[in-house]
Amino acid sequence: MGRTQRKRQHKKLVQFYTCNNETNSILFNTWLSGNGLRSSKKLVFAMFEAPGRGLLTKKKISAGEELMNLPLSLTINVTTLLMDDVFCSIFLENKLSCLLKYKQKVSFQSLMAFYLIHLKAGGNISKWHIYLASLPKEYTVPYFLPDEVICHVDGEIANAIAKQKNIIKTSFHIFNEILQNTMSNNIEVQNLGSYFTLLRYEWAYFTVNTRCVYMDLTKLINLENISSTILSVINDNTKISLCPYLDMINHSANARNETKLMINKDLGNLPLTKLNDDIFSDVRFSIYTKNNFDPYTQVFICYGDSHNLKLITEYGFFLPSNDIDFVSFNFDEIVLYLSSRGTKLSCDQIAFINNHGLNKDLYIDLRGLSFNFYGLLMVVKYYYNQNLDISRLIYSAAICSNDRVLIEFIMPMVKDRLVSIGVDLNKLCSFSRNMILDNCIKLMGQYVNILEKFIKC
């Protein structure tokens, strides 16, 4: 083997460097172990070529091994917020009747983001300042694309961004109004008032969005009577948590893992008035892998089976060859197309479509038309055919879905969508490139592949 070939192979293999000995990593590891983290001795922090920061194993890890466990007191969860008297005073000592005025107005994720800003404003006096310093300074989600770029990304991406902007701006204004009317004299609250900005809140929101894990504490604490607590303002559940160290492990669709909440048998159904850190030091959260990992490879967990639209808009990364990707079509868009082809749906047809849920989940994936899309087209074509039982015909489509009459009928709309995506891709490629834009381009390229495959079949 020649020297040049050996160098090429070596360069190809070296795709990471370990960073456990860097000052920030040493400080973070010391803080983690000092607060009760127990992690596999095989794992070290590393920087990888593709996903960036993650965890590397120095020795073989076998399925069934525990990767880490940590006390509940080392996670930021619903109890953390409830036990923080200073944070709660922002809402409870207020000129406004916050718990009533803003009852069920924000998500728990938004409240968690507000709490992160509260911790950040505390600086070095916060128990969490070392963890907060370890977090990314920015995120690669399309939310942060400029408006002149967003107007050319696919409509599904743009819709996801619009929803995020609405949630973030609405909750930001609510929290800002609460802060402006707080009567708390605590210096931390006063500092938060001047520290709280939209830019910082956006960072906090996506910190929670990209790094939280599912954690159900309903068996541990009693969350039935929350009307007099800050949880009165949330409109969903509290089953997410930030877990230092665990959030360093990157996602793979092929990874399989299991989490466990280990609760002392004497604990359970704790009232909100009896919460304290000492109790939660005995409750531990653990994660086990169900995969084998070879020495000097990256260790992964799975965040759940997700299509790339969710992965890029929620987490900021793209998975090549994701078989569950799809191209969505809006019901109103389809009705407009039908009208342009001289086919107007009757009131009876629309009622049938709505009653059977055929106006939702309309998409094309690598296998072809979705069940609902196929069923919708059947209603369009065969609803008034006296010789056919439309309901039976639709539900047999789960077995037989290759009616060329239906497929050819929808083909012009599919081709138009393909052309539209191509035009937008050409425009996007003219902008200055970065990882966020590249992910959008990759996803839209996947849409092109899906539609081209459908057209050729």
N, C-alpha and C positions, 0 to 999 in steps of 0.2 A: 504494500500500500504506500503510495507516494505521500510526501510531507503535506502537499497542498490538500489532498483528499482527507488526510487525518485532521488537518486544521478545520476543514469544512464540517466534518462530522462533529468535532469537539464544539465548534461554534453552535451547531444545531442542537446539541445536547444541553449546553449551558443556557438555561432559560430562567434562572432565578439567582438571587443571592440572599443569604441569610442576614438578618439584621438584629438578632437577639443581643448582640454586644454593643449596639448603638445606645447612646445616652438615654434617648427617649424610651427605648424598649426596656432598658434596665430599670428605669424609673417606673414604667408602667407595670412590669412584672413584679417589682417589689411591692407596689401598691396592691396588686391583685392578690399576691400570696399573703400579704399582711391583713387583708380583709377576708381571707378564708377560701380563696380559689384553690381547688385541687384539679390539676390538669395532668394529662399523660406526659411523662418525662421525655417521650419520643418527639414531642411537638416543639417547633421553634417558629418564630416570626420570620417571614421571608417576603421578598418582592419578586413577583413573577412577571414574565414578559407580557402576557395577555391581560389577566384580570387585575394586576397590580398587587396590593398587599394581601397576604393570606397566611395560611399555616402550612408548614412543611413537616413531614415526618422523617426523622433520621433513621428509624428502624421500621421493619414491617409491622403494619397494623392489621389485625385479623378481625373479621366480622364478629360482633358481639363485645368488642372492647369499648370501655368507656373513654370518651375523649376528654371530658371535663365534668366537674360538678361544682356548684358554688352556692353559698347560702342565699336565701331570698333577700337578705339585707344588703347583698351586693348587686341587686338588680333594681332598676327604676320601674316600679309598677304602681298599680292603683293605691296600695298601702303606703308607698313612699310619699305620694301627694297628700294623702289624708293625714299622715303623721307630721307633716311639715306645717307647724302652727303659723309660721310667718307667711307662707304662701297662702294658706287658707284665710288669713286675716285680710288679704286683698279683697276677697269676695264678701267675707262676713262682717267686716267693719267698713261699710260703704254707705255713701249717701243714697245710692240706689238700692232697691230691693232686688239685688242681683239674682238670687236663687229663683225668684218669681219672674222677673222681667226677662231673663235669659234661660228660662226653663226649657231644657231639651233643644237648645239652639246651636250647640257645637258638638263635634265628634270628640271621642276620648283621645284620638290621635292629636287633634288640635289642642286639647287641654294639656297633653303631654309635651307638645312643642312649646307652649307657653311656659310650662314648668322648666323646660331646659333653658329658656332665656332667663328665667328667674335664677337658676343655678349659675349660669354664665355671668350674670351681673354680679354675683357674689364673689367672683374672682377666687383668689387662693384660700379664702376662708371656707369655701364650700368643700365638703367631704369628697365631692365628685370632680374636683378641678383637674386632677391628673387624668381621669377618664375622659373628661371633656376635651382636654388638650390632645388626646390621642385620636379624636374623631377627624374625619376628612374635613377640609376647609371648604370644599365645593363638591357638587354632585353633577353627574353627567346625564340628567334627565332632560327631555325636550322642553320642559317648562321654561328652561333658561335660554331658549333660542330667541333671537330678536323677532319682532313681529313681521318684518319683511321676509323672514325665512319661514315662519310658521304658516303664512298664507299659501305656501307652496307644498307643505307636507300633506300626506294623505289625510282625507277628512276624518278618519277614525283617530289618527294621532292628534289632529287639531281639536277634535271633540274632547279627548281625554285631557288635553292641556287646558281647555276652556273650563272644564269641570273643576280641575285643580285650582285654577286661578280664582274661580268663584268661591270655593271653600276657603281658600287661604285669605282672600281679601275680606270676606264676610266675617270670619272668625277673628282676623286681626283687628277690625274695627270694633268688634264687641269687646275684646280684651283691652284695647286701647281706651275705650269709654269707661270700662270698669276701673282701670288704673287711674284715669283722670278724676274719678269720683271716690277713690278709696280714702278712708279717714285714718288708716293705719299710720302711726308715727314712726314705725320701725325704719331704721336707716336703710336696710336692705330693700324695703319696698320703695322708698324714695329714690334709691339708685336705679331700681328697675324702671321707674317712670321715665327717666331720661335715657336709659339704655335700650328700651324697647322700640325697635324700628321694623319696618316691613322687610328690609333686606335680611336682618338677623332672624326674623320670624320665619321667613322662607327657608333659610338654612336649617333652622330647628325642625320645621315641618318635614323636610326631606331627610333629616337625620333619623327621625322616628319612622318615616315611611320606608326608608331603605334598610334599616337596621333592627327593627323590632321583631320579636318572635312571639308566637302564640303561647300564652300562659293563662290557664284557667284556674283562678283562685276561689271559685265559688264554693268548693268543698272546705276551704280553710276559713273564709270570712263570710259573715252574713251581710249581704248587700241589698237586703230587702227594704230597709228603712233609710233611704238616702236623701229624703226631701230637705233635711236641715243641713246637709253637707254640700261641698262644692260639686259633688257628682250630680246634683240636681240639674246642672246646666248641660249635661251630655245627652245625646240622643241615640246612643248605641251602647254596646257592652264595653267592658273594661279588660278584655282578654288579650291584651298585648303588653309586652314588657321589653325594656332595653337590658340586655345581658352583656356586660363587659367581657371581653375575650371571645365569647361565643360569636359575637358579631364580626369577628375577624375571619371566620370560616366562610369561604365563598360557595356559591351555588353550582350544582351540576344536576341536570335532569336525571342522570343515571345513578345519583347517590341515593342511598336509603338509610334512614336513621330513625331513632326513637327517643323521645324525651320522657322523663319521669319527674314528677314532683313528689319528693319523699317527705311525708308529714308524720310527725310523732303522733302515735295513736291517742295521746291525751289532748291533742289540739284538734280543732275543727269547729266550724260555725261560730267563729269568734265575733262578738259584737264590735261595731266600729269604735266604741269607746275604750276597748281593751287592747288596742294595737300598740306594739312597741318593738324596737329593733331587737331587743333581747330574745323575744319570742321567735322572731324570724331568723335568728342565727341558727336555730335548730331545724329549720325547714330548708331543704336543699333541692336545687333544680339540676338535673343531670341529663346528659345526652350521650347516647350510644350509637356507634356506627353499625350498619349491617353490610358494609363493604370491606374488601381487602385493599390495602394500600401498600405498594412496594416502597422500599427505602428511597428516600430523596425524591419523593413525589408529593404533589400538593394534596392535602386532605380536603374533601368537599362534604357538604351536607346538601339536602334538597329543600328548597323553600316551598315546594309544592309544584305540581305539574301546571305550567303556565305557558301560554302562547307569547310570542315575542312582542306583541302590542303591549301587554301588561309588563313584560320584563323591561322594555326600554322606557316606558312612561313612569313606571313605579320604582324601578331599581337602577335603571341607567345602563343596562348591558343587553347585548344581542346574542342569541344562541344559534349558530349555523345549523342547518338541517333539522329544524324543529318541526316535527311531523304534525303538530296540532295547530299550526298557523292557519289562518283563514282570511278571506276577504268578505267583509260584511256589505250587505245591501239594505238600505232603508226601505221600509214598507211604502212610505209616501213616494219615494223615488221610483219604486216599481210600478205603483199606480199611475204615476205620470208617464212612465214609459209605455204602459199598456194603453193609456189614452192616446198617445201619439201614434199608436199602431191601430187605432180605431176600435179598441176594446175597452168599454167602460163597465166597471163592476156595478152590479145591481145592489140595492139595499140588502136583499136576501143573501147575496154572495158575501158582502162585507160582514154581515151579522154572523154568517157561518164561519168566516175566517177569524173574526175576533173571538167567538165562542170557543173555537178549537185552538186558540193561541197561535194561529198560523201567520200572524202579523209580526212575530218576534223570531229571533234566532234565524235570520235569513242570510245565509252565507254560502260561499263556495270554498271548499278545502281541497286537499290533494286527492281526495276520493270522489269529489264531484259536488253536486248540490246537497245542501243540508236537507234533513227530513222535512222540516217546515217549509223550506223554499220549494221543494218538490211538491209537497201537499198543496201549497198555495197555487202553483201552476195547474195542478189538477182541478182545483175549484174553478179557476179561470176557464179552462178548456172543456170540462166535462160536467159541470154542475147541472146544466139543463138537459143532459142526455138522459132520456127516459129509460134507456136500457141498462143504465149503470147505477149501482149503489155507491154514491160518492164517498160516504164514510168508510165503507169496506174497501173501496179502491185506494183511498189514501193510506190506510193502515196496512195494506198489503205492500205499499211502497217501501216499507222497511226491508222487504225481501227483494222486491223487483223495482229498481229505480232507473231504468234505462230507456224510458219512452223518448224516442228521438224527436217526436213531434213537439214535446214540451221543451226539450233541450234546444232544438233549432229555433223555437219561438223566442227564447230568451237570449239567444246568441248575439244579436246586434247590440243589446245593452251591455253585455259582457265585453264585447270588442270596443265599444265606446269607453268603457271604464279603463280598459287596457291602454288605449290611446291617451286618455287623460292622465294616467299615472306616468306614462312615458314623457309627456310634455313637462310635467312637474319635476320629474327626475332630471331632465336636461337643465331645467332652471336651477335646481338645487346644486347641481354639480358646478355651477358657475360661481357659487359663494365660496368664501374662505372656509376650508374644511377643518373640522375638529371631531372629537369622538362622538359628541352628541349628534351632530349632523350626519356623520358616517353611519351611526346606528339607524337613523331614520331612513337613509338611503338603502341600507341593507334590508330593512324591513319592506320597503316599497319594492325592492328588487325581488324579494320573496313573493310579494303579491303578484308581480309580473309572471313569475314562474308558475304560480298556482293557476292564474287565468289562462296562460298559454297552454298549459297541460289540459285544462278543461276544453279549450277550443279545439285542440288536436284530437281529443278522444272521440 
